[in-house]
Amino acid sequence: MAASDAQNGVSSIRHAFGNVLAFFILLLIGVLAFSIRLFSVIKYESVIHEFDPYFNYRVTQFLTKNGIYDFWNWFDDRTWYPLGRVIGGTVYPGLTLTAGTLWWILNSLNIPLSVETVCVFTAPIFSAFASWATYLLTKEVKGAGAGLTAAVLLAMVPSYISRSVAGSYDNEAVAIFALIFTFYLYIKTLNTGSLFYATLNSIAYFYMVCSWGGYTFIINLIPMHVLLCIVTGRYSSRLYIAYAPLVVLGTLLASLVPVVGFNAVMTSEHFASFLVFIIIHVVALVYYIKGVLSPKMFKVAVALVVSVGLMLCYGGSTYSIGSIKPNKGMEWKKFKSVRSFLTSLLCDSTYASKYIPIIASVSEHQPPTWPSYFMDINVLAFLVPAGIIVRLMLVLAPAACILSGIALSQAFDVFTRSIKLQLPSLSDHSQVDAGVASPESVVPNDSVKMDKSEDTSKERTSKKSKKKEKEPVEKPLSKSQIKKRLLVLPLETSVIAIILLVLLGAFYVVHSVWAAAEAYSAPSIVLTSHSHDGLHVFDDFREAYAWLSHNTEVDDKVASWWDYGYQTTAMANRTVIVDNNTWNNTHIATVGTAMSSPEKAAWEIFHSLDVKYVLVVFGGLVGYPSDDINKFLWMVRIGGGVFPHIKEPDYLRDGQYRIDSMGTPTMLNCLMYKLSYYRFVETDGKAFDRVRRTEIGKKYFKLTHFEEVFTTHHWMVRIYKLKPPKNRIRGKTKKSKSKTSSKPASKRKGLKRNPF
Amino acid sequence: MKSGMMRSNLLLFIFPIVLAFVFLSSTVLSASDLILAKVDRRIDLTSQIVRITASLKVENAGSDVVSEILLSFPENQAKHLAYLKATLSEGKGKVKTSSGVGLPIEAIHPKDVPPALTIYSVSLPKGLGKGRSLTLDVLAVYTHILQPFPEKINQADIQLLLFQESAQYLSPYAVKAQSLTVKLPDARIESYSKLENAKLQGSELKYGPYENLPPFSFLPIVIHFENNQPFAVAKELVREIEISHWGNVQVTEHYDIIHAGAQSKGEFSRLDYQTKPYLRGASAFRHLVAKLPPRAHSVYYRDEIGNISTSSLWGDSKKTELEIEPRYPMFGGWKIAFTIGYGLPLQDFLFGLDGKRFLNITFGAPINELVIDNLFVKVVLPEGSKDISVSVPFPVKEWQETKISHLDIVGRPVVVLEKNNVVPEHNEHFQVYYKFNSLSMLREPLMLISGFFFLFVACIVYSHADISISKSSASYMAKLQWDEVQATIQQVHGIINRCLTAHDKLETSLHELSRTGDVQACKATRKSVDSSLKELSKELKQPLAFLQSSPQAAQILPKVEELVTKERELQEKLILKHTTAVEGYEKKLGGREIENRIASYQQKITALRREIDDLMDLIDEI
């Protein structure tokens, strides 16, 4: 007895030791997840990245400055001039509120960090949370070992890094955490049947709804799982507890988010959950009645209920189909995300590009290529037994990590066990000696020893589930061991396999670190290039924004293609016509039309929009490929989609987009061409465009309605000012103005009737 | 034609001033016996800041001892006057030992002086006796006194400036002899007032000498010249100097700069600026140089949208030079805002004196030739500083604030000094005295340590405490019971496991037997195993009884009972097998025969074993 007590003590110490070890491993995983995302800060600087994060940053600034109530009621007049935008009602507030709360807590603890710093580091912090959530989820599914492996994998999966490096202050950064955590709580509820966890699950779902439009992913996947469970006959009260509160509470909470509101019950994405909600109640009722009635009575009841139920379902479905509203009135961004989500699910991005050019023009909505698939999840691709290729890399990544975590930990488990079984010298167990073939054993080896070796493996890799760790050390041969023995592989094979696995893991780590350092760290507002005389920095965007912010009037309106809208409002603090929240296609089309029109027509459009400055991005001098000339066809397409006088073929020579001497006259006379190449020829005498690798078509021209007011150091951003209307034509414009103002909504029509 | 027009323009706005002085010269200030025997004036127009140095040789021709000397400035100069310093110059000839300490100066308003004149009075350290003379060096620094003309220029134009002065020294005293030298930048001189004895030598313009001038002589001159020096003016500069007793003085400077020269109009063409920077963009400045104290470290240069990468830093033991380039070239009227920050070693700037500490650091901005319209110097002292006093060599507005920074509780005292119209001459050291207890330094680390300590304690308490709300509720009791049942099952599980181990011992003893043939040892093993098994079965009784009594265990009880019976069966079979085998050996039967005999048992044993394993797993999973 004393001996057994001592053993129990040893095992509990070992158990505690395992826990502490697991805790420290998790801590290190968190540190890893955080620090691998700091490449951008170290290599560049602590700055907000790209486009959307600038908007989120601006909203956070507003929130921290004006408080939550002003935030909900914020009507932003700095964008979408003259329409404006109701920010509070059209934005997913999760990220902003999270960062705002973080900032508030830090400041109330007298740690005066700037809002920018908090925003920059929100994504890495939540990546650490996400990897911990992955641990919890995988542990709930498969055990602590698999959990730790999955957490490590998620901590550095490139696909997730791409959206959560420091400075990438975007919805996805917190949403992935929310997603994984919601799934964890769902599984936890399933496993425990506790209403407490069910409530937590609803709250986690609420957080997810707050954070990202991708919440539809959860509200479709969980019903699918529930349905599958019911179909395969695994209905239980725990399933009911896991699902029913989620739908009721979750939907109620979701509709509290202004941007979702009644969409939570009125749009098609949510119907699956309601349908399954009905089904699960029917099934629950059936189970109850089955328990109450005798088998004979039950059969009668089934017949009755099925017929009535079918009728009800039919009625209900016709009603719900009738109440589906078309999405037109919805916020465009959401529409876009949902649509892209659906289209990408269907692997059919041609649909979008055919009908809604603006969706297709977003690079995120292009179908991924194999290289990018490999790039994003790397070796995990081999470990995941699925081959769906959709642009859902981000959502796919956690799943891939969890599956690979399970696969890896199982593989290691098998291989290390085989090695340990076959290397008796590893063990110093002295109960019996080896050598005699035991009758039941296939492998002629010592069997009792494996307890010890198993325990060492527990310590070393924490691959054993907690439950098993509780078992006493002294454990005889059992069936599972026999089974394990049956699984034993030859020594050489296991060693080689382990080496290969380690190599694979190392390759994954190397790739992830490379991806984090090289591929995904660039903030995209600062560009660098390595030349023979060292690093060269292209900081033209901020140069232009700083110029706008300091040297123009506060209420001046700046027109640019929508890509630069968020940055202009956030960095230059000037009113823009369109921005990255592409909710109004017509407005964007107006700007697209202006850019594709000749100078005079463009001037009229811009003047009617009260624009004072026009900003274009031009990469021809230094070879920056994503400039406005390369995006120009989208402007033509989007503009032409609303204003039919803009025709794409007018800009194409034999179906080819060119700006050299073979370019069409329409192309060479449009505003975008002129603003981009104004006096470009004088730089080198030939006007050689380094992006298009050609000399431009029309080299010498003058601007009559615009004047250059600023061009950045590398010519990447050029800002033009609209010349004031000439005295001579004043009467004419007045007349046309009075005409347009006399008719309501004739501005757009007037544009449509544009003579060009 | 053009210049003619300009001249008439100039005359137009000089006229009222002249008028004022014609008017003034008739009035006579309080009779004074002082005579300025010799006045040498030098005007430096090479930068945007105008410095006029006048060396006055003052003689007392009267009989009374004079203890103060009056300096007069016309209104248009007085409102631009940023800095005025008078020093006594001793010695003769070229070897002048000018003592650095300025004499006290105050503005006075004598009744009989018209408002167009501002009078400053310089107090002499000791009175000037009859017939004695002394030399006074007066340095007056002006800002915003150079007027761009024309006011708006194109990118390609050069910047032309106007400067007005009096060729004769305006003084309440009679001047015996005076001369004026104007130093101009090495560039074009558009025009200057061509008086009788005006001479232009290279870039130096000389007026005079003039002799025997009555008090308040005035002879206006106007100079119109090119100057492309940076006209960097900080509309506002906030310098925050934060003292950390851990060894660092952190200086953060927020600049809000404008190019205050001629306004730029029309297009800005980067092409022109890049291809011919000195022709097309001469009036713009592209960089500023800041002279930081030696051993400055962690220098940064950024603005509100991030780091600005165009800067360079070099230094030696005497100074650190930081060249900063704004994000864009600064043309006339363009504005920019940025922040410079750097750390300085504490021991270079903080000293102790009589139990007090004092910070000794420069007042103005480190940037060369920068005019600051509004300067705020904020000295952030460590939390808990007391008895704060400030000593600044010139008048400033002063008040105190509190700043709450990292881990502060009551906040740090901040001394704010405000001064308008600051020029590089104000870069003098000032002192902030305060008392601070070194032990207070440990407060923040201790706070952190105790914070973490309490966090861990809270974790420990949480993990050891039972925080159920209701200890008597049914579900809580059920949970407790269930825990007990589980523990018991675990116990049963352990016992069965030990039984199985005992069985294994039997098996191994058989193997031993087959190898060595030592029947006695085998029997001994059996005996010991037998007894241990009996003990175990006794041990098993108590938990089984508990399980039978507990309602919570109703579900699991049949399985456990089945397990126990199966185990008994297995035990019997094993003993049987063992006995048979041992008997076989005793009878010296062949190995094959023994195996045949025990084969039937063996089958059953394997089957039972498997069943037991299944049951064990099942129970284990609960």
Interface residues (C-beta under 8 A of the other chain):
Chain A: S4 E45 S46 V47 L109 N110 I111 P112 V432 V436 S438 P439 E440 V448 K467 K470 E471 P472 E474 K475 P476 L477 S478 K479 S480 I482 I525 V526 V537 D539 R542 E543 Y545 A546 W547 H550 N551 M571 R679 E682 T683 E707 E708 V709 F710 T711 T712 H713 W715
Chain B: G266 E267 F268 S269 R270 L271 T275 D303 I305 G306 N307 I308 S309 T310 R327 Y328 W334 K335 I336 A337 I404 S405 H406 L407 D408 I409 Q490 G494 N497 R498 L500 T501 H503 D504 E507 T508 H511 S514 R515 Q602 T606 R609 R610 D613 D614 M616 D617 D620
